[in-house]
Amino acid sequence: MLLTLVIVYLLVTIAIGLYAAKRVKNSADFAIAGRRLPLVMIVTTTFATWFGSEVVLGIPAKFVGGGLGSVVEDPFGAGTCLILVGIFFAAKLYRMTLLTISDFFRERYGRSVEVVCSLIIMLSYLGWVSAQVTALGLVFNLLSGGAISIPVGMVIGVVSVLAYTLFGGMWSVALTDFIQMIILVAGLSILAVFAGHMAGGADKVVALAVSRDMFNFLPEPSFKDVVFFIAAAITMMLGSIPQQDVFQRVMSADSAKSASRGAVIGGMLYILFAFVPMFLVVSALIIMPERANALLQEDPQKVLPTLVMEQMPFIMQVLFFGALLSAIKSCASATLLAPSVTFVENIWRQFNPHMSDKQELKTMRITVLLFSALVLLYAIKMQGTSIYEMVSGAYQVTLVGAFIPLVFGLYWQRATTQGALFSIVLGLLTWGLFLATPAGEEFPAQLAGVLAALAGMLLGSLGPQTIVNRHAGHHKLAGVE
């Protein structure tokens, strides 16, 4: 019965997404909803995109094991990213009327930086989308009592997301996100109240968390602990800023004000509401102590689904899986669309410069389909990797490769193409070196990478110019007079 209701829910979201697809008339409609989304939809689509499987399954597992300090990367870093985007980036980027974030790199630094940054951004999505696909497989496996294997569940989940993303693009994503956020917030809130009651009161749940030092946030005052804490914090806080899915929400707004406010409000709501799944998992330690402790040793990601399936009535199960699927599908649809649009606009177009808008729209849809298949294969291969770690790893590559060129391109008039290329190369090489050697155990690879990227930008821009900046008008475009 529960599996049947979930399938009905999937069909309803597909129908809503296909209804929204009627608004898609050109590539701009598909990529950025024709820049017509009001503030409320920018808030909901920003929140829903961020609130994925790692928030419902991954973050609570990390929180129970290591306290608030272990989840500094997400939700704190991720939510702060959206707030920073709203304050420092949204209005500037919105006024440029670009289709992708990589368009900025082309106009500011030239084609070479555009292509390299596009590849970096596309690569980063493999881990993030795969985390959502993995969670979809886990959900169908649980609901069917093991009758549906996790790989088969992944296929079902991807097809259900692809069904509307393929046709409606950003319009379908935004409308389904709006519905899914309502279901997500309502469902998890009711579950939290019910779980608190089962545990003997919310005060007992909080008291248990306090007794186990789960609210400890700051690291031990040693150099190694502090730098690894900082590295974790900036991974998603800064690494998520030069991402196409964030940029799409900014550019889809009906005004610069909506773009800025939507990102800030969405980020604050994300941080606040991420505490709800943490509360639910701590309550599981009271409601089913032996079972919960056994699952924490085996697979912490299963604590919350097991609590709902084994201890709660049917209606609560419906609410939980409705909320979980809403979180996963809203995140997966956005992260399938973003790299596909980037590939067509910033890489494929270079081989087909005279491509018509109709051809571009068709190519975007084909790319969404192909990227979905690639992600599915990657997710099946990566089975056993924790959802939280898959998401975390996704942002390190954009942090070390694209963040510095974006910030300096917007805010530093003297930034040059040579500086951007030096930044990208030094950032990626240093990051890779620290990952591949024991040095990464003593100093975090992503922090070493971003510091090297900063040095590369300064050296390349202030040193002798061997690479000509062909875009003489880029300072005006970047908003730095």
matplotlib code that plots the C-alpha trace (Angstrom):
import matplotlib.pyplot as plt

x = [0.0, 2.8, 4.7, 1.5, 1.0, 4.6, 4.2, 1.0, 2.9, 5.6, 3.0, 1.4, 4.7, 5.4, 2.0, 2.7, 6.1, 4.6, 1.9, 4.7, 6.5, 3.8, 5.5, 8.7, 8.9, 12.7, 16.1, 15.8, 12.5, 14.1, 17.3, 16.1, 12.3, 12.3, 13.4, 9.8, 9.8, 8.4, 10.2, 8.2, 9.1, 12.8, 12.7, 11.0, 13.2, 16.4, 15.4, 14.1, 17.2, 19.5, 17.3, 18.3, 18.9, 22.0, 19.9, 17.3, 19.6, 23.3, 23.4, 21.5, 23.8, 26.9, 25.3, 24.6, 28.2, 30.1, 27.8, 27.2, 30.9, 30.8, 28.1, 29.7, 30.0, 26.3, 23.9, 25.9, 28.3, 25.7, 23.1, 25.6, 26.5, 23.0, 23.1, 26.5, 25.1, 22.1, 24.2, 27.3, 26.6, 22.9, 22.2, 25.5, 25.1, 21.4, 22.0, 24.4, 21.5, 23.6, 22.3, 24.9, 27.6, 30.2, 29.0, 30.4, 33.8, 33.7, 32.8, 35.3, 38.3, 37.7, 36.9, 39.7, 38.6, 35.0, 35.6, 37.8, 35.4, 32.5, 34.2, 35.0, 31.4, 30.0, 32.4, 31.3, 27.7, 28.5, 28.9, 25.9, 23.4, 24.7, 23.9, 20.3, 20.1, 21.6, 18.9, 16.1, 17.4, 17.5, 13.9, 12.5, 14.5, 13.1, 9.5, 9.5, 11.0, 14.0, 12.0, 13.3, 17.1, 18.9, 20.2, 16.6, 15.3, 17.9, 16.6, 12.9, 13.9, 15.9, 13.2, 10.6, 12.7, 13.7, 10.1, 9.4, 12.9, 13.5, 10.5, 9.9, 13.4, 13.5, 9.8, 9.0, 11.7, 10.5, 6.8, 7.4, 9.9, 7.1, 4.8, 7.5, 8.7, 5.2, 5.0, 8.6, 8.1, 4.7, 5.6, 8.8, 7.3, 4.4, 6.8, 9.0, 6.0, 4.9, 8.4, 8.9, 5.7, 6.8, 10.1, 8.4, 8.7, 11.0, 12.8, 14.0, 15.3, 17.2, 18.5, 19.8, 21.6, 23.2, 24.3, 26.1, 27.8, 26.0, 25.8, 29.6, 30.4, 33.9, 36.9, 39.7, 42.1, 44.9, 46.2, 45.3, 41.7, 41.1, 42.3, 40.3, 37.3, 37.8, 38.3, 35.0, 33.2, 34.3, 33.9, 30.2, 30.1, 32.4, 32.6, 28.8, 28.9, 30.2, 27.6, 25.1, 22.1, 22.6, 23.0, 19.9, 17.8, 19.3, 18.7, 15.2, 13.9, 11.6, 13.9, 17.3, 15.6, 13.8, 17.1, 18.9, 16.2, 15.2, 18.7, 19.1, 15.7, 16.2, 19.6, 18.2, 15.3, 17.6, 19.8, 16.9, 14.9, 17.9, 17.6, 14.4, 15.9, 18.6, 15.9, 14.2, 17.3, 18.1, 14.5, 15.1, 17.8, 15.1, 12.2, 14.2, 17.6, 19.0, 17.9, 19.2, 22.6, 22.9, 22.1, 24.6, 27.3, 25.9, 24.6, 23.6, 21.7, 19.0, 18.2, 15.5, 13.8, 13.8, 12.3, 9.4, 8.9, 9.0, 7.7, 5.3, 1.7, 1.0, 0.0, 3.4, 5.1, 3.3, 4.3, 7.9, 8.4, 6.5, 8.8, 11.9, 11.0, 10.2, 13.6, 15.4, 13.4, 13.6, 17.4, 17.9, 15.9, 17.9, 21.2, 20.4, 19.4, 22.3, 25.3, 23.3, 22.6, 26.2, 27.5, 25.3, 25.7, 29.4, 31.0, 28.8, 27.9, 31.6, 31.4, 28.0, 28.2, 25.2, 22.9, 19.3, 17.4, 15.2, 18.3, 19.8, 16.6, 16.6, 20.3, 19.7, 17.0, 19.3, 22.1, 19.8, 19.0, 22.6, 23.8, 21.1, 22.3, 25.9, 25.0, 23.0, 26.0, 28.2, 25.8, 25.5, 29.4, 29.7, 27.3, 28.5, 29.8, 28.0, 25.6, 27.1, 30.6, 29.4, 27.9, 31.0, 33.4, 31.4, 32.1, 35.9, 36.6, 34.6, 36.1, 39.7, 39.0, 36.3, 35.6, 38.6, 38.2, 34.5, 35.1, 38.1, 36.3, 33.4, 35.2, 38.8, 39.3, 42.9, 42.0, 43.3, 42.8, 46.4, 45.5, 42.4, 44.3, 47.1, 44.5, 42.7, 45.8, 47.6, 44.4, 43.6, 47.2, 47.7, 44.4, 45.2, 48.7, 47.4, 44.7, 47.3, 50.0, 50.2, 50.3, 46.5, 46.3, 48.2, 46.6, 43.2, 43.5, 40.7, 42.1, 45.6, 44.0, 42.0, 45.1, 47.1, 44.3, 44.4, 48.2, 47.8, 45.3, 47.5, 50.7, 49.1, 47.3, 50.1, 53.0, 54.2, 51.3, 52.1, 48.4, 46.6, 43.2, 41.1, 38.0, 38.7, 35.2, 35.1, 35.5, 32.2, 30.4, 31.7, 30.3, 33.7, 34.1]
y = [0.0, 2.4, 1.6, 2.2, 5.6, 6.6, 5.5, 7.6, 10.6, 10.1, 10.1, 13.3, 15.2, 14.0, 15.3, 18.7, 18.9, 18.1, 20.8, 23.3, 22.2, 23.9, 27.2, 26.2, 27.9, 28.5, 27.7, 30.6, 29.2, 25.8, 27.0, 29.9, 29.9, 33.0, 35.1, 35.2, 33.5, 35.6, 35.9, 33.1, 30.6, 31.7, 30.9, 27.5, 26.4, 27.5, 25.8, 22.6, 22.3, 22.4, 20.2, 16.9, 13.3, 14.3, 16.6, 13.9, 10.9, 12.0, 15.0, 13.3, 10.3, 12.6, 14.7, 11.7, 10.5, 13.7, 16.5, 19.9, 20.3, 17.4, 19.0, 22.4, 21.7, 21.0, 22.6, 25.5, 26.0, 25.2, 27.5, 30.3, 29.9, 30.9, 33.9, 35.0, 34.6, 36.8, 39.5, 39.6, 37.9, 37.7, 41.3, 41.7, 38.5, 39.1, 42.4, 40.7, 38.7, 35.6, 32.1, 30.2, 31.0, 29.9, 32.8, 35.1, 33.4, 33.8, 37.4, 38.2, 36.1, 34.5, 31.1, 29.1, 30.0, 29.4, 25.9, 24.9, 26.2, 24.6, 21.2, 21.7, 22.7, 19.7, 17.3, 18.5, 17.5, 13.8, 13.3, 15.5, 14.0, 10.5, 11.0, 11.8, 8.7, 6.5, 7.8, 7.0, 3.5, 3.1, 4.4, 1.9, -0.9, -0.1, 0.4, -2.9, -4.8, -5.7, -6.9, -4.0, -4.0, -0.6, -0.4, -1.1, 1.5, 3.9, 3.4, 3.9, 7.1, 8.6, 7.8, 9.6, 12.7, 12.6, 12.4, 16.1, 17.6, 16.5, 18.4, 21.3, 22.3, 25.1, 25.7, 22.1, 22.1, 25.4, 24.4, 20.9, 22.4, 24.7, 21.7, 19.5, 22.1, 22.4, 18.6, 18.4, 21.1, 19.9, 16.3, 16.6, 19.1, 16.7, 13.8, 15.8, 16.6, 13.0, 11.6, 14.1, 12.9, 9.2, 10.1, 11.6, 15.2, 17.4, 18.4, 14.8, 14.6, 17.8, 16.7, 13.5, 15.4, 17.7, 14.8, 13.3, 16.6, 16.7, 20.5, 21.0, 23.1, 24.5, 22.2, 21.4, 24.4, 22.7, 23.8, 20.6, 20.5, 24.2, 24.1, 21.0, 22.6, 25.7, 23.6, 21.7, 25.0, 26.6, 23.5, 24.1, 27.7, 28.9, 25.9, 26.0, 29.7, 29.1, 26.5, 26.5, 25.4, 28.4, 30.7, 29.3, 30.3, 33.8, 34.3, 32.8, 35.6, 38.3, 41.1, 41.6, 42.2, 38.8, 37.1, 38.6, 38.2, 34.7, 33.4, 34.9, 33.7, 30.3, 29.9, 30.9, 28.6, 25.8, 26.1, 26.3, 23.4, 21.1, 20.7, 18.8, 15.5, 15.8, 16.0, 13.0, 10.8, 11.7, 10.9, 7.4, 6.8, 7.1, 5.4, 2.3, 2.5, -1.0, -0.9, 2.6, 1.9, -1.3, 0.7, 3.5, 0.8, -0.8, 2.1, 5.4, 6.5, 3.9, 5.0, 7.5, 5.3, 2.4, 4.5, 5.5, 2.0, 0.1, 2.4, 4.8, 4.4, 4.2, 7.9, 8.9, 6.6, 8.2, 11.7, 10.7, 9.1, 11.8, 14.4, 12.3, 11.8, 15.5, 16.4, 14.0, 14.7, 18.5, 18.2, 15.6, 17.5, 20.7, 18.9, 17.0, 20.2, 22.5, 20.6, 19.8, 23.4, 24.3, 21.7, 22.9, 26.6, 26.7, 23.7, 22.3, 25.7, 26.3, 23.5, 24.7, 28.5, 29.0, 26.7, 28.0, 28.4, 25.4, 23.2, 24.4, 23.5, 20.0, 19.5, 20.6, 17.9, 15.2, 16.2, 15.9, 12.3, 11.4, 13.0, 11.1, 7.8, 8.7, 9.6, 6.4, 4.3, 6.3, 6.0, 2.2, 1.9, 4.1, 2.0, 1.9, 5.4, 7.6, 10.1, 12.9, 12.2, 12.0, 15.5, 16.9, 15.7, 17.3, 20.8, 20.6, 20.8, 24.0, 25.5, 25.1, 25.6, 28.2, 30.2, 32.6, 33.5, 34.3, 36.5, 38.4, 38.7, 40.5, 42.5, 43.1, 45.2, 44.1, 40.4, 39.0, 36.0, 34.9, 35.3, 33.2, 30.4, 30.4, 30.3, 27.3, 25.3, 26.0, 25.3, 22.0, 20.8, 21.6, 20.0, 16.9, 16.7, 16.9, 14.3, 11.9, 12.2, 12.0, 15.8, 15.7, 14.0, 16.9, 19.9, 19.7, 19.4, 21.8, 24.6, 24.1, 24.2, 27.4, 29.2, 28.2, 29.4, 32.8, 32.9, 32.0, 34.8, 37.4, 36.3, 35.9, 39.2, 41.3, 39.7, 40.1, 39.3, 36.6, 35.8, 38.5, 39.6, 39.7, 41.0, 44.7, 45.5, 42.9, 45.4, 47.1, 43.8, 42.6, 45.6, 46.9, 50.4]
z = [0.0, 0.9, -2.3, -4.3, -2.8, -3.5, -7.1, -7.3, -5.9, -8.5, -11.2, -9.9, -9.8, -13.4, -14.4, -12.7, -14.4, -17.8, -17.3, -16.6, -19.7, -21.8, -20.9, -22.6, -26.0, -26.3, -24.8, -22.3, -21.0, -20.6, -18.9, -16.7, -16.9, -19.1, -16.1, -14.8, -11.4, -8.5, -5.1, -3.5, -6.2, -6.0, -2.3, -2.7, -5.6, -3.9, -0.6, -2.3, -4.5, -1.5, 0.7, -0.8, 0.4, 2.4, 4.7, 5.5, 5.6, 5.6, 8.0, 10.9, 10.7, 10.9, 13.7, 15.9, 15.4, 15.8, 17.0, 15.3, 14.5, 12.2, 10.0, 9.7, 5.9, 5.5, 6.5, 8.0, 5.1, 2.4, 3.9, 4.3, 0.6, -0.4, 1.9, 0.4, -3.1, -2.2, -0.7, -2.9, -6.2, -7.2, -8.3, -10.1, -12.1, -12.7, -14.4, -16.9, -18.5, -19.1, -19.6, -17.6, -15.0, -17.6, -19.9, -17.2, -17.5, -21.3, -21.2, -18.4, -19.4, -22.8, -24.3, -22.7, -19.1, -20.1, -21.4, -18.4, -15.8, -17.6, -17.4, -13.7, -13.0, -14.9, -13.2, -9.8, -10.5, -10.8, -7.0, -6.1, -8.5, -7.7, -4.0, -4.9, -7.2, -4.5, -2.1, -4.6, -4.9, -1.1, -0.7, -3.2, -1.7, 1.8, 0.6, -1.3, 1.7, -0.5, -3.5, -5.5, -5.5, -4.9, -8.6, -9.9, -7.5, -8.9, -12.4, -11.4, -9.5, -12.4, -14.9, -12.7, -12.4, -16.1, -17.2, -16.5, -16.4, -20.0, -21.3, -19.0, -17.9, -15.3, -15.5, -14.5, -11.9, -10.3, -10.2, -8.8, -6.3, -5.1, -4.5, -3.1, -0.6, 0.9, 1.3, 2.6, 5.3, 6.4, 6.4, 8.4, 10.9, 11.7, 12.0, 14.4, 16.7, 16.6, 17.3, 20.2, 21.7, 21.4, 23.0, 26.1, 25.0, 23.0, 26.1, 26.7, 23.1, 23.5, 27.0, 25.4, 22.7, 25.3, 27.5, 24.5, 23.6, 20.3, 20.4, 20.4, 17.4, 17.6, 17.0, 19.5, 19.7, 17.8, 14.4, 12.6, 14.0, 13.3, 9.6, 8.9, 10.5, 8.3, 5.2, 5.9, 6.4, 3.1, 0.9, 0.3, 1.6, -1.2, -3.5, -4.2, -5.3, -8.9, -9.6, -12.4, -10.3, -8.0, -11.0, -12.7, -9.6, -9.6, -13.4, -13.3, -11.0, -12.3, -10.8, -9.2, -5.9, -6.1, -7.0, -4.0, -1.4, -2.6, -2.1, 1.4, 2.6, 1.1, 2.8, 6.2, 6.0, 4.9, 8.0, 10.3, 8.9, 8.7, 12.4, 12.0, 10.7, 13.4, 16.0, 14.5, 14.6, 18.3, 19.2, 17.6, 20.3, 22.9, 21.1, 19.9, 21.7, 20.9, 17.2, 16.7, 18.2, 16.1, 12.9, 13.9, 13.7, 10.5, 8.4, 10.2, 7.1, 7.8, 11.4, 10.3, 7.7, 10.2, 12.9, 10.7, 9.2, 12.4, 15.1, 13.5, 12.1, 8.4, 8.0, 9.4, 6.9, 4.1, 5.3, 5.7, 2.4, 0.7, 2.3, 1.5, -2.1, -2.4, -1.1, -3.4, -6.6, -6.2, -5.8, -8.5, -11.2, -10.6, -10.7, -13.9, -15.6, -14.6, -16.1, -19.3, -20.0, -19.3, -21.7, -24.6, -24.0, -23.2, -24.9, -27.7, -29.1, -29.9, -32.5, -33.8, -33.5, -35.9, -34.1, -34.0, -30.8, -31.7, -32.3, -29.0, -27.1, -28.7, -27.9, -24.2, -23.9, -25.5, -23.1, -20.1, -21.2, -21.7, -18.5, -16.6, -18.0, -17.1, -13.5, -13.1, -14.1, -11.8, -8.8, -9.3, -9.4, -6.2, -4.1, -0.5, -0.5, 2.1, 0.7, 2.8, 1.5, -2.1, -1.8, 0.1, -2.6, -5.4, -4.3, -3.7, -7.4, -8.0, -4.8, -6.0, -9.7, -10.2, -7.0, -7.1, -10.8, -10.2, -7.2, -8.6, -12.0, -10.3, -7.7, -8.9, -12.0, -12.5, -12.8, -16.1, -18.3, -17.3, -13.7, -14.1, -15.9, -13.3, -10.5, -12.1, -12.8, -9.5, -7.5, -9.2, -9.2, -5.5, -4.5, -6.5, -5.0, -1.4, -2.1, -3.6, -0.9, 2.9, 2.9, 2.7, 6.1, 7.8, 5.9, 4.0, 0.3, -0.5, 1.7, 0.1, -3.3, -2.7, -1.3, -4.3, -6.6, -4.8, -5.3, -8.9, -9.5, -7.9, -9.6, -13.0, -12.9, -11.4, -13.2, -16.8, -19.2, -21.6, -22.3, -24.1, -22.7, -25.8, -24.1, -23.6, -22.5, -19.7, -16.8, -17.6, -18.0, -14.7, -12.9, -11.9, -13.4]

ax = plt.figure().add_subplot(projection="3d")
ax.plot(x, y, z, "-o")
ax.set_aspect("equal")
plt.show()
